[in-house]
Amino acid sequence: LVPAETLIENCTKNVSKHSTSVILMHDSAGKSTTLEALPTVIETIQAMEDTVLLPITEETTPVQHIKW
């Protein structure tokens, strides 16, 4: 189990270095720290200057970094 503090740091430490960041978090019964960390991840990113949180919708352009 990864501690919530580690998840928070991993999700937020480099956001300000990039023009766009995507954070993917998996949730399952055995990963309770994901749910524990999520509010702080959101609050930390919202507190950053010039940062906007956007939802993924049907209009979101898929991003694929794997070359086939």
All heavy atoms as TSV, in Angstrom:
chain	resi	resn	atom	element	x	y	z
A	1	LEU	N	N	0.849	-1.184	0.000
A	1	LEU	CA	C	0.000	0.000	0.000
A	1	LEU	C	C	0.890	1.241	0.000
A	1	LEU	O	O	1.769	1.377	0.831
A	1	LEU	CB	C	-0.895	-0.024	1.233
A	1	LEU	CG	C	-2.190	0.750	1.184
A	1	LEU	CD1	C	-3.118	0.183	0.128
A	1	LEU	CD2	C	-2.872	0.677	2.521
A	2	VAL	N	N	0.664	2.127	-0.949
A	2	VAL	CA	C	1.443	3.366	-1.036
A	2	VAL	C	C	0.805	4.389	-0.095
A	2	VAL	O	O	-0.396	4.626	-0.163
A	2	VAL	CB	C	1.455	3.907	-2.480
A	2	VAL	CG1	C	2.206	5.212	-2.560
A	2	VAL	CG2	C	2.052	2.881	-3.431
A	3	PRO	N	N	1.584	5.005	0.790
A	3	PRO	CA	C	1.024	6.000	1.704
A	3	PRO	C	C	0.412	7.185	0.950
A	3	PRO	O	O	0.902	7.583	-0.111
A	3	PRO	CB	C	2.228	6.463	2.528
A	3	PRO	CG	C	3.259	5.398	2.359
A	3	PRO	CD	C	3.014	4.794	1.007
A	4	ALA	N	N	-0.641	7.767	1.508
A	4	ALA	CA	C	-1.316	8.912	0.893
A	4	ALA	C	C	-0.337	10.054	0.638
A	4	ALA	O	O	-0.406	10.714	-0.398
A	4	ALA	CB	C	-2.473	9.379	1.765
A	5	GLU	N	N	0.576	10.287	1.555
A	5	GLU	CA	C	1.542	11.378	1.405
A	5	GLU	C	C	2.401	11.177	0.155
A	5	GLU	O	O	2.730	12.128	-0.544
A	5	GLU	CB	C	2.438	11.487	2.651
A	5	GLU	CG	C	1.699	11.908	3.901
A	5	GLU	CD	C	0.908	10.768	4.557
A	5	GLU	OE1	O	1.174	9.571	4.274
A	5	GLU	OE2	O	-0.017	11.083	5.322
A	6	THR	N	N	2.766	9.942	-0.139
A	6	THR	CA	C	3.558	9.636	-1.327
A	6	THR	C	C	2.746	9.878	-2.588
A	6	THR	O	O	3.242	10.451	-3.568
A	6	THR	CB	C	4.061	8.180	-1.277
A	6	THR	OG1	O	4.840	7.996	-0.089
A	6	THR	CG2	C	4.901	7.843	-2.505
A	7	LEU	N	N	1.493	9.451	-2.581
A	7	LEU	CA	C	0.624	9.692	-3.730
A	7	LEU	C	C	0.461	11.184	-3.979
A	7	LEU	O	O	0.525	11.642	-5.124
A	7	LEU	CB	C	-0.747	9.057	-3.498
A	7	LEU	CG	C	-0.805	7.537	-3.489
A	7	LEU	CD1	C	-2.190	7.065	-3.072
A	7	LEU	CD2	C	-0.432	6.980	-4.835
A	8	ILE	N	N	0.244	11.952	-2.927
A	8	ILE	CA	C	0.075	13.403	-3.047
A	8	ILE	C	C	1.320	14.029	-3.670
A	8	ILE	O	O	1.233	14.819	-4.610
A	8	ILE	CB	C	-0.242	14.036	-1.677
A	8	ILE	CG1	C	-1.610	13.553	-1.188
A	8	ILE	CG2	C	-0.173	15.555	-1.742
A	8	ILE	CD1	C	-1.865	13.778	0.288
A	9	GLU	N	N	2.480	13.655	-3.164
A	9	GLU	CA	C	3.729	14.210	-3.701
A	9	GLU	C	C	3.926	13.806	-5.162
A	9	GLU	O	O	4.267	14.634	-6.007
A	9	GLU	CB	C	4.921	13.743	-2.875
A	9	GLU	CG	C	6.233	14.319	-3.383
A	9	GLU	CD	C	7.446	13.873	-2.577
A	9	GLU	OE1	O	7.283	13.253	-1.524
A	9	GLU	OE2	O	8.561	14.164	-3.048
A	10	ASN	N	N	3.704	12.531	-5.471
A	10	ASN	CA	C	3.898	12.057	-6.845
A	10	ASN	C	C	2.947	12.737	-7.827
A	10	ASN	O	O	3.310	12.982	-8.979
A	10	ASN	CB	C	3.706	10.543	-6.914
A	10	ASN	CG	C	4.832	9.775	-6.271
A	10	ASN	OD1	O	5.897	10.313	-6.003
A	10	ASN	ND2	N	4.591	8.510	-5.998
A	11	CYS	N	N	1.742	13.042	-7.380
A	11	CYS	CA	C	0.744	13.652	-8.269
A	11	CYS	C	C	0.920	15.154	-8.443
A	11	CYS	O	O	0.450	15.714	-9.429
A	11	CYS	CB	C	-0.667	13.386	-7.729
A	11	CYS	SG	S	-1.186	11.671	-7.883
A	12	THR	N	N	1.574	15.811	-7.513
A	12	THR	CA	C	1.607	17.271	-7.539
A	12	THR	C	C	2.988	17.894	-7.760
A	12	THR	O	O	3.067	19.047	-8.173
A	12	THR	CB	C	1.022	17.853	-6.239
A	12	THR	OG1	O	1.816	17.415	-5.123
A	12	THR	CG2	C	-0.420	17.416	-6.032
A	13	LYS	N	N	4.050	17.169	-7.539
A	13	LYS	CA	C	5.382	17.798	-7.523
A	13	LYS	C	C	5.822	18.389	-8.858
A	13	LYS	O	O	6.590	19.344	-8.870
A	13	LYS	CB	C	6.437	16.828	-6.992
A	13	LYS	CG	C	6.721	15.651	-7.890
A	13	LYS	CD	C	7.748	14.738	-7.264
A	13	LYS	CE	C	7.928	13.495	-8.124
A	13	LYS	NZ	N	8.845	12.556	-7.490
A	14	ASN	N	N	5.352	17.860	-9.983
A	14	ASN	CA	C	5.822	18.358	-11.279
A	14	ASN	C	C	4.745	19.037	-12.111
A	14	ASN	O	O	5.007	19.409	-13.259
A	14	ASN	CB	C	6.446	17.210	-12.081
A	14	ASN	CG	C	7.746	16.740	-11.486
A	14	ASN	OD1	O	8.592	17.546	-11.105
A	14	ASN	ND2	N	7.906	15.437	-11.366
A	15	VAL	N	N	3.564	19.217	-11.570
A	15	VAL	CA	C	2.469	19.825	-12.335
A	15	VAL	C	C	2.858	21.212	-12.851
A	15	VAL	O	O	2.618	21.541	-14.008
A	15	VAL	CB	C	1.180	19.899	-11.494
A	15	VAL	CG1	C	0.124	20.758	-12.155
A	15	VAL	CG2	C	0.637	18.493	-11.250
A	16	SER	N	N	3.467	22.018	-12.025
A	16	SER	CA	C	3.799	23.387	-12.428
A	16	SER	C	C	4.903	23.459	-13.480
A	16	SER	O	O	5.105	24.501	-14.094
A	16	SER	CB	C	4.190	24.211	-11.206
A	16	SER	OG	O	5.353	23.672	-10.604
A	17	LYS	N	N	5.601	22.371	-13.729
A	17	LYS	CA	C	6.683	22.345	-14.715
A	17	LYS	C	C	6.181	22.120	-16.134
A	17	LYS	O	O	6.942	22.248	-17.086
A	17	LYS	CB	C	7.691	21.253	-14.369
A	17	LYS	CG	C	8.425	21.475	-13.071
A	17	LYS	CD	C	9.376	20.329	-12.803
A	17	LYS	CE	C	10.069	20.513	-11.453
A	17	LYS	NZ	N	10.972	19.387	-11.171
A	18	HIS	N	N	4.915	21.766	-16.294
A	18	HIS	CA	C	4.375	21.399	-17.602
A	18	HIS	C	C	3.167	22.259	-17.955
A	18	HIS	O	O	2.442	22.721	-17.081
A	18	HIS	CB	C	3.967	19.927	-17.611
A	18	HIS	CG	C	5.076	19.005	-17.239
A	18	HIS	ND1	N	6.082	18.657	-18.112
A	18	HIS	CD2	C	5.360	18.368	-16.076
A	18	HIS	CE1	C	6.927	17.842	-17.510
A	18	HIS	NE2	N	6.518	17.655	-16.271
A	19	SER	N	N	2.946	22.441	-19.244
A	19	SER	CA	C	1.780	23.215	-19.669
A	19	SER	C	C	0.496	22.405	-19.507
A	19	SER	O	O	-0.573	22.972	-19.295
A	19	SER	CB	C	1.932	23.681	-21.117
A	19	SER	OG	O	2.018	22.575	-21.979
A	20	THR	N	N	0.592	21.086	-19.594
A	20	THR	CA	C	-0.553	20.201	-19.398
A	20	THR	C	C	-0.098	18.956	-18.646
A	20	THR	O	O	0.935	18.378	-18.979
A	20	THR	CB	C	-1.166	19.765	-20.743
A	20	THR	OG1	O	-1.547	20.927	-21.470
A	20	THR	CG2	C	-2.375	18.874	-20.544
A	21	SER	N	N	-0.857	18.576	-17.660
A	21	SER	CA	C	-0.569	17.351	-16.913
A	21	SER	C	C	-1.834	16.521	-16.836
A	21	SER	O	O	-2.935	17.060	-16.706
A	21	SER	CB	C	-0.106	17.679	-15.489
A	21	SER	OG	O	1.107	18.377	-15.502
A	22	VAL	N	N	-1.663	15.215	-16.902
A	22	VAL	CA	C	-2.774	14.288	-16.737
A	22	VAL	C	C	-2.414	13.361	-15.587
A	22	VAL	O	O	-1.343	12.757	-15.578
A	22	VAL	CB	C	-3.022	13.457	-18.017
A	22	VAL	CG1	C	-4.118	12.437	-17.797
A	22	VAL	CG2	C	-3.353	14.377	-19.178
A	23	ILE	N	N	-3.321	13.262	-14.627
A	23	ILE	CA	C	-3.098	12.387	-13.484
A	23	ILE	C	C	-4.148	11.285	-13.537
A	23	ILE	O	O	-5.342	11.557	-13.532
A	23	ILE	CB	C	-3.206	13.158	-12.152
A	23	ILE	CG1	C	-2.131	14.243	-12.095
A	23	ILE	CG2	C	-3.083	12.197	-10.976
A	23	ILE	CD1	C	-2.266	15.180	-10.921
A	24	LEU	N	N	-3.694	10.059	-13.592
A	24	LEU	CA	C	-4.581	8.907	-13.610
A	24	LEU	C	C	-4.397	8.151	-12.302
A	24	LEU	O	O	-3.284	7.748	-11.965
A	24	LEU	CB	C	-4.256	7.999	-14.794
A	24	LEU	CG	C	-5.008	6.683	-14.859
A	24	LEU	CD1	C	-6.511	6.931	-15.020
A	24	LEU	CD2	C	-4.476	5.827	-15.986
A	25	MET	N	N	-5.472	8.017	-11.569
A	25	MET	CA	C	-5.426	7.289	-10.297
A	25	MET	C	C	-6.422	6.139	-10.364
A	25	MET	O	O	-7.565	6.330	-10.754
A	25	MET	CB	C	-5.762	8.221	-9.137
A	25	MET	CG	C	-4.812	9.389	-9.007
A	25	MET	SD	S	-5.281	10.548	-7.708
A	25	MET	CE	C	-4.660	9.682	-6.274
A	26	HIS	N	N	-5.981	4.961	-9.976
A	26	HIS	CA	C	-6.852	3.796	-9.953
A	26	HIS	C	C	-7.394	3.615	-8.540
A	26	HIS	O	O	-6.686	3.799	-7.564
A	26	HIS	CB	C	-6.088	2.548	-10.378
A	26	HIS	CG	C	-5.637	2.600	-11.790
A	26	HIS	ND1	N	-6.480	2.325	-12.842
A	26	HIS	CD2	C	-4.443	2.919	-12.334
A	26	HIS	CE1	C	-5.819	2.449	-13.970
A	26	HIS	NE2	N	-4.584	2.829	-13.697
A	27	ASP	N	N	-8.642	3.249	-8.453
A	27	ASP	CA	C	-9.296	3.045	-7.169
A	27	ASP	C	C	-9.784	1.607	-7.092
A	27	ASP	O	O	-10.321	1.073	-8.048
A	27	ASP	CB	C	-10.474	4.011	-7.035
A	27	ASP	CG	C	-11.119	3.958	-5.670
A	27	ASP	OD1	O	-10.447	3.537	-4.717
A	27	ASP	OD2	O	-12.289	4.318	-5.566
A	28	SER	N	N	-9.558	0.984	-5.976
A	28	SER	CA	C	-10.094	-0.357	-5.735
A	28	SER	C	C	-10.214	-0.546	-4.236
A	28	SER	O	O	-9.701	0.257	-3.446
A	28	SER	CB	C	-9.186	-1.426	-6.344
A	28	SER	OG	O	-7.972	-1.512	-5.637
A	29	ALA	N	N	-10.875	-1.585	-3.846
A	29	ALA	CA	C	-11.096	-1.839	-2.417
A	29	ALA	C	C	-9.781	-1.936	-1.651
A	29	ALA	O	O	-9.697	-1.531	-0.494
A	29	ALA	CB	C	-11.910	-3.114	-2.250
A	30	GLY	N	N	-8.740	-2.447	-2.292
A	30	GLY	CA	C	-7.456	-2.616	-1.626
A	30	GLY	C	C	-6.557	-1.400	-1.651
A	30	GLY	O	O	-5.464	-1.427	-1.103
A	31	LYS	N	N	-6.997	-0.314	-2.291
A	31	LYS	CA	C	-6.172	0.896	-2.408
A	31	LYS	C	C	-6.860	2.071	-1.730
A	31	LYS	O	O	-7.207	3.063	-2.360
A	31	LYS	CB	C	-5.906	1.203	-3.883
A	31	LYS	CG	C	-5.102	0.135	-4.582
A	31	LYS	CD	C	-4.824	0.513	-6.016
A	31	LYS	CE	C	-3.998	-0.546	-6.693
A	31	LYS	NZ	N	-3.693	-0.191	-8.076
A	32	SER	N	N	-7.030	1.987	-0.452
A	32	SER	CA	C	-7.757	3.025	0.291
A	32	SER	C	C	-7.019	4.357	0.322
A	32	SER	O	O	-7.641	5.404	0.477
A	32	SER	CB	C	-8.028	2.555	1.714
A	32	SER	OG	O	-6.802	2.272	2.386
A	33	THR	N	N	-5.707	4.344	0.160
A	33	THR	CA	C	-4.968	5.610	0.223
A	33	THR	C	C	-5.215	6.482	-1.005
A	33	THR	O	O	-5.004	7.690	-0.945
A	33	THR	CB	C	-3.462	5.377	0.422
A	33	THR	OG1	O	-2.969	4.525	-0.605
A	33	THR	CG2	C	-3.171	4.756	1.780
A	34	THR	N	N	-5.668	5.886	-2.118
A	34	THR	CA	C	-6.013	6.694	-3.291
A	34	THR	C	C	-7.150	7.646	-2.931
A	34	THR	O	O	-7.069	8.848	-3.188
A	34	THR	CB	C	-6.432	5.796	-4.466
A	34	THR	OG1	O	-5.345	4.938	-4.800
A	34	THR	CG2	C	-6.815	6.619	-5.684
A	35	LEU	N	N	-8.180	7.125	-2.334
A	35	LEU	CA	C	-9.314	7.949	-1.917
A	35	LEU	C	C	-8.901	8.946	-0.846
A	35	LEU	O	O	-9.336	10.092	-0.847
A	35	LEU	CB	C	-10.446	7.059	-1.402
A	35	LEU	CG	C	-11.713	7.766	-0.964
A	35	LEU	CD1	C	-12.321	8.572	-2.104
A	35	LEU	CD2	C	-12.725	6.746	-0.454
A	36	GLU	N	N	-8.040	8.533	0.040
A	36	GLU	CA	C	-7.553	9.416	1.100
A	36	GLU	C	C	-6.749	10.589	0.529
A	36	GLU	O	O	-6.862	11.727	0.993
A	36	GLU	CB	C	-6.681	8.607	2.061
A	36	GLU	CG	C	-6.130	9.378	3.227
A	36	GLU	CD	C	-5.202	8.529	4.085
A	36	GLU	OE1	O	-5.315	7.288	4.065
A	36	GLU	OE2	O	-4.350	9.131	4.761
A	37	ALA	N	N	-5.951	10.337	-0.497
A	37	ALA	CA	C	-5.073	11.362	-1.069
A	37	ALA	C	C	-5.792	12.317	-2.010
A	37	ALA	O	O	-5.381	13.470	-2.158
A	37	ALA	CB	C	-3.918	10.695	-1.819
A	38	LEU	N	N	-6.858	11.877	-2.655
A	38	LEU	CA	C	-7.492	12.646	-3.711
A	38	LEU	C	C	-7.904	14.069	-3.324
A	38	LEU	O	O	-7.598	15.009	-4.052
A	38	LEU	CB	C	-8.678	11.879	-4.290
A	38	LEU	CG	C	-9.309	12.487	-5.534
A	38	LEU	CD1	C	-8.295	12.674	-6.653
A	38	LEU	CD2	C	-10.460	11.615	-6.008
A	39	PRO	N	N	-8.571	14.291	-2.187
A	39	PRO	CA	C	-8.934	15.685	-1.850
A	39	PRO	C	C	-7.720	16.610	-1.746
A	39	PRO	O	O	-7.759	17.745	-2.227
A	39	PRO	CB	C	-9.646	15.559	-0.500
A	39	PRO	CG	C	-10.143	14.153	-0.465
A	39	PRO	CD	C	-9.109	13.344	-1.217
A	40	THR	N	N	-6.646	16.127	-1.165
A	40	THR	CA	C	-5.449	16.955	-1.025
A	40	THR	C	C	-4.790	17.185	-2.382
A	40	THR	O	O	-4.281	18.280	-2.649
A	40	THR	CB	C	-4.454	16.317	-0.038
A	40	THR	OG1	O	-5.115	16.124	1.210
A	40	THR	CG2	C	-3.230	17.191	0.162
A	41	VAL	N	N	-4.780	16.184	-3.247
A	41	VAL	CA	C	-4.244	16.357	-4.596
A	41	VAL	C	C	-5.011	17.468	-5.310
A	41	VAL	O	O	-4.421	18.389	-5.885
A	41	VAL	CB	C	-4.305	15.037	-5.403
A	41	VAL	CG1	C	-4.007	15.285	-6.878
A	41	VAL	CG2	C	-3.350	14.016	-4.823
A	42	ILE	N	N	-6.338	17.406	-5.259
A	42	ILE	CA	C	-7.173	18.413	-5.914
A	42	ILE	C	C	-6.936	19.800	-5.311
A	42	ILE	O	O	-6.726	20.773	-6.037
A	42	ILE	CB	C	-8.670	18.025	-5.824
A	42	ILE	CG1	C	-8.920	16.783	-6.674
A	42	ILE	CG2	C	-9.557	19.192	-6.265
A	42	ILE	CD1	C	-10.289	16.164	-6.461
A	43	GLU	N	N	-6.935	19.897	-3.996
A	43	GLU	CA	C	-6.735	21.188	-3.324
A	43	GLU	C	C	-5.354	21.768	-3.632
A	43	GLU	O	O	-5.222	22.979	-3.843
A	43	GLU	CB	C	-6.912	21.026	-1.816
A	43	GLU	CG	C	-8.350	20.745	-1.413
A	43	GLU	CD	C	-8.483	20.285	0.029
A	43	GLU	OE1	O	-7.468	20.231	0.758
A	43	GLU	OE2	O	-9.617	19.956	0.419
A	44	THR	N	N	-4.344	20.927	-3.655
A	44	THR	CA	C	-2.980	21.391	-3.923
A	44	THR	C	C	-2.867	21.934	-5.343
A	44	THR	O	O	-2.283	23.001	-5.562
A	44	THR	CB	C	-1.968	20.242	-3.707
A	44	THR	OG1	O	-2.085	19.770	-2.359
A	44	THR	CG2	C	-0.547	20.690	-3.986
A	45	ILE	N	N	-3.442	21.229	-6.302
A	45	ILE	CA	C	-3.383	21.688	-7.690
A	45	ILE	C	C	-4.213	22.959	-7.877
A	45	ILE	O	O	-3.781	23.894	-8.555
A	45	ILE	CB	C	-3.824	20.567	-8.650
A	45	ILE	CG1	C	-2.791	19.433	-8.611
A	45	ILE	CG2	C	-3.990	21.093	-10.077
A	45	ILE	CD1	C	-3.214	18.181	-9.334
A	46	GLN	N	N	-5.377	23.017	-7.271
A	46	GLN	CA	C	-6.202	24.221	-7.382
A	46	GLN	C	C	-5.515	25.440	-6.783
A	46	GLN	O	O	-5.733	26.562	-7.245
A	46	GLN	CB	C	-7.554	24.009	-6.698
A	46	GLN	CG	C	-8.494	23.142	-7.496
A	46	GLN	CD	C	-9.816	22.910	-6.789
A	46	GLN	OE1	O	-9.876	22.788	-5.572
A	46	GLN	NE2	N	-10.883	22.849	-7.565
A	47	ALA	N	N	-4.676	25.249	-5.789
A	47	ALA	CA	C	-3.983	26.360	-5.143
A	47	ALA	C	C	-2.797	26.865	-5.959
A	47	ALA	O	O	-2.267	27.943	-5.683
A	47	ALA	CB	C	-3.505	25.936	-3.754
A	48	MET	N	N	-2.389	26.113	-6.968
A	48	MET	CA	C	-1.267	26.529	-7.806
A	48	MET	C	C	-1.694	27.667	-8.727
A	48	MET	O	O	-2.822	27.704	-9.201
A	48	MET	CB	C	-0.763	25.352	-8.652
A	48	MET	CG	C	-0.154	24.254	-7.855
A	48	MET	SD	S	0.342	22.885	-8.939
A	48	MET	CE	C	0.970	21.749	-7.713
A	49	GLU	N	N	-0.771	28.568	-8.973
A	49	GLU	CA	C	-1.043	29.701	-9.846
A	49	GLU	C	C	-1.225	29.232	-11.291
A	49	GLU	O	O	-0.512	28.342	-11.755
A	49	GLU	CB	C	0.128	30.678	-9.765
A	49	GLU	CG	C	-0.140	32.011	-10.401
A	49	GLU	CD	C	0.967	32.997	-10.130
A	49	GLU	OE1	O	1.414	33.096	-8.972
A	49	GLU	OE2	O	1.382	33.659	-11.082
A	50	ASP	N	N	-2.173	29.839	-11.989
A	50	ASP	CA	C	-2.441	29.538	-13.405
A	50	ASP	C	C	-2.743	28.061	-13.668
A	50	ASP	O	O	-2.279	27.485	-14.646
A	50	ASP	CB	C	-1.266	29.968	-14.292
A	50	ASP	CG	C	-1.028	31.463	-14.237
A	50	ASP	OD1	O	-2.019	32.204	-14.127
A	50	ASP	OD2	O	0.136	31.886	-14.293
A	51	THR	N	N	-3.505	27.445	-12.774
A	51	THR	CA	C	-3.843	26.032	-12.929
A	51	THR	C	C	-5.355	25.870	-12.987
A	51	THR	O	O	-6.090	26.481	-12.222
A	51	THR	CB	C	-3.287	25.216	-11.747
A	51	THR	OG1	O	-1.882	25.407	-11.683
A	51	THR	CG2	C	-3.562	23.740	-11.925
A	52	VAL	N	N	-5.811	25.034	-13.920
A	52	VAL	CA	C	-7.235	24.752	-14.083
A	52	VAL	C	C	-7.408	23.239	-14.135
A	52	VAL	O	O	-6.681	22.553	-14.850
A	52	VAL	CB	C	-7.780	25.377	-15.385
A	52	VAL	CG1	C	-9.242	25.029	-15.583
A	52	VAL	CG2	C	-7.575	26.879	-15.387
A	53	LEU	N	N	-8.362	22.726	-13.383
A	53	LEU	CA	C	-8.688	21.304	-13.456
A	53	LEU	C	C	-9.804	21.112	-14.463
A	53	LEU	O	O	-10.837	21.777	-14.397
A	53	LEU	CB	C	-9.149	20.780	-12.086
A	53	LEU	CG	C	-8.106	20.780	-10.978
A	53	LEU	CD1	C	-8.747	20.343	-9.666
A	53	LEU	CD2	C	-6.969	19.855	-11.321
A	54	LEU	N	N	-9.597	20.221	-15.403
A	54	LEU	CA	C	-10.594	19.963	-16.437
A	54	LEU	C	C	-11.066	18.516	-16.359
A	54	LEU	O	O	-10.253	17.609	-16.176
A	54	LEU	CB	C	-10.009	20.224	-17.825
A	54	LEU	CG	C	-9.494	21.635	-18.078
A	54	LEU	CD1	C	-8.795	21.686	-19.429
A	54	LEU	CD2	C	-10.634	22.621	-18.034
A	55	PRO	N	N	-12.355	18.283	-16.542
A	55	PRO	CA	C	-12.851	16.905	-16.537
A	55	PRO	C	C	-12.580	16.226	-17.879
A	55	PRO	O	O	-12.377	16.891	-18.897
A	55	PRO	CB	C	-14.358	17.082	-16.334
A	55	PRO	CG	C	-14.644	18.403	-16.981
A	55	PRO	CD	C	-13.419	19.259	-16.690
A	56	ILE	N	N	-12.595	14.935	-17.884
A	56	ILE	CA	C	-12.536	14.179	-19.129
A	56	ILE	C	C	-13.970	13.978	-19.583
A	56	ILE	O	O	-14.810	13.497	-18.830
A	56	ILE	CB	C	-11.826	12.829	-18.925
A	56	ILE	CG1	C	-10.372	13.076	-18.541
A	56	ILE	CG2	C	-11.931	11.966	-20.180
A	56	ILE	CD1	C	-9.614	11.828	-18.189
A	57	THR	N	N	-14.249	14.383	-20.817
A	57	THR	CA	C	-15.602	14.281	-21.364
A	57	THR	C	C	-15.552	13.551	-22.704
A	57	THR	O	O	-14.470	13.174	-23.172
A	57	THR	CB	C	-16.214	15.678	-21.585
A	57	THR	OG1	O	-15.478	16.336	-22.630
A	57	THR	CG2	C	-16.199	16.522	-20.323
A	58	GLU	N	N	-16.688	13.409	-23.330
A	58	GLU	CA	C	-16.749	12.790	-24.660
A	58	GLU	C	C	-15.965	13.604	-25.692
A	58	GLU	O	O	-15.492	13.059	-26.681
A	58	GLU	CB	C	-18.207	12.651	-25.115
A	58	GLU	CG	C	-19.017	11.675	-24.304
A	58	GLU	CD	C	-18.536	10.233	-24.440
A	58	GLU	OE1	O	-18.084	9.858	-25.547
A	58	GLU	OE2	O	-18.598	9.498	-23.446
A	59	GLU	N	N	-15.817	14.910	-25.457
A	59	GLU	CA	C	-15.100	15.780	-26.386
A	59	GLU	C	C	-13.596	15.828	-26.128
A	59	GLU	O	O	-12.848	16.428	-26.894
A	59	GLU	CB	C	-15.671	17.205	-26.324
A	59	GLU	CG	C	-17.058	17.340	-26.939
A	59	GLU	CD	C	-18.160	16.803	-26.025
A	59	GLU	OE1	O	-18.056	16.963	-24.798
A	59	GLU	OE2	O	-19.112	16.200	-26.547
A	60	THR	N	N	-13.131	15.206	-25.074
A	60	THR	CA	C	-11.707	15.209	-24.754
A	60	THR	C	C	-10.943	14.407	-25.802
A	60	THR	O	O	-11.313	13.285	-26.124
A	60	THR	CB	C	-11.465	14.599	-23.362
A	60	THR	OG1	O	-12.197	15.353	-22.386
A	60	THR	CG2	C	-9.993	14.626	-23.001
A	61	THR	N	N	-9.879	15.002	-26.313
A	61	THR	CA	C	-9.058	14.332	-27.298
A	61	THR	C	C	-8.196	13.275	-26.601
A	61	THR	O	O	-7.476	13.598	-25.655
A	61	THR	CB	C	-8.128	15.344	-28.012
A	61	THR	OG1	O	-8.937	16.357	-28.598
A	61	THR	CG2	C	-7.279	14.667	-29.067
A	62	PRO	N	N	-8.274	12.033	-27.052
A	62	PRO	CA	C	-7.439	10.984	-26.436
A	62	PRO	C	C	-5.961	11.267	-26.661
A	62	PRO	O	O	-5.562	11.789	-27.699
A	62	PRO	CB	C	-7.861	9.704	-27.176
A	62	PRO	CG	C	-9.160	10.019	-27.806
A	62	PRO	CD	C	-9.159	11.491	-28.072
A	63	VAL	N	N	-5.161	10.909	-25.674
A	63	VAL	CA	C	-3.713	11.068	-25.766
A	63	VAL	C	C	-3.106	9.681	-25.688
A	63	VAL	O	O	-3.383	8.918	-24.771
A	63	VAL	CB	C	-3.174	11.943	-24.610
A	63	VAL	CG1	C	-1.660	12.027	-24.675
A	63	VAL	CG2	C	-3.807	13.318	-24.641
A	64	GLN	N	N	-2.256	9.365	-26.651
A	64	GLN	CA	C	-1.606	8.061	-26.685
A	64	GLN	C	C	-0.115	8.285	-26.875
A	64	GLN	O	O	0.289	8.893	-27.860
A	64	GLN	CB	C	-2.176	7.216	-27.818
A	64	GLN	CG	C	-1.565	5.864	-27.968
A	64	GLN	CD	C	-1.771	4.971	-26.771
A	64	GLN	OE1	O	-0.993	5.035	-25.828
A	64	GLN	NE2	N	-2.782	4.161	-26.799
A	65	HIS	N	N	0.677	7.817	-25.924
A	65	HIS	CA	C	2.120	8.007	-26.005
A	65	HIS	C	C	2.861	6.769	-26.474
A	65	HIS	O	O	4.067	6.776	-26.590
A	65	HIS	CB	C	2.676	8.452	-24.656
A	65	HIS	CG	C	2.209	9.799	-24.243
A	65	HIS	ND1	N	2.677	10.951	-24.805
A	65	HIS	CD2	C	1.266	10.194	-23.353
A	65	HIS	CE1	C	2.075	12.005	-24.275
A	65	HIS	NE2	N	1.207	11.551	-23.395
A	66	ILE	N	N	2.147	5.716	-26.767
A	66	ILE	CA	C	2.788	4.469	-27.216
A	66	ILE	C	C	2.738	4.426	-28.744
A	66	ILE	O	O	1.691	4.573	-29.341
A	66	ILE	CB	C	2.050	3.238	-26.634
A	66	ILE	CG1	C	2.116	3.270	-25.109
A	66	ILE	CG2	C	2.656	1.955	-27.177
A	66	ILE	CD1	C	1.274	2.205	-24.448
A	67	LYS	N	N	3.884	4.231	-29.345
A	67	LYS	CA	C	3.935	4.106	-30.798
A	67	LYS	C	C	3.825	2.634	-31.147
A	67	LYS	O	O	4.589	1.803	-30.685
A	67	LYS	CB	C	5.229	4.691	-31.358
A	67	LYS	CG	C	5.312	6.176	-31.159
A	67	LYS	CD	C	6.566	6.736	-31.779
A	67	LYS	CE	C	6.605	8.236	-31.565
A	67	LYS	NZ	N	7.761	8.845	-32.210
A	68	TRP	N	N	2.878	2.290	-32.006
A	68	TRP	CA	C	2.657	0.898	-32.393
A	68	TRP	C	C	3.354	0.597	-33.670
A	68	TRP	O	O	3.439	1.243	-34.580
A	68	TRP	CB	C	1.170	0.611	-32.521
A	68	TRP	CG	C	0.468	0.747	-31.224
A	68	TRP	CD1	C	-0.218	1.855	-30.787
A	68	TRP	CD2	C	0.392	-0.199	-30.161
A	68	TRP	NE1	N	-0.719	1.630	-29.525
A	68	TRP	CE2	C	-0.363	0.381	-29.123
A	68	TRP	CE3	C	0.875	-1.476	-29.982
A	68	TRP	CZ2	C	-0.635	-0.284	-27.928
A	68	TRP	CZ3	C	0.607	-2.124	-28.797
A	68	TRP	CH2	C	-0.129	-1.526	-27.788
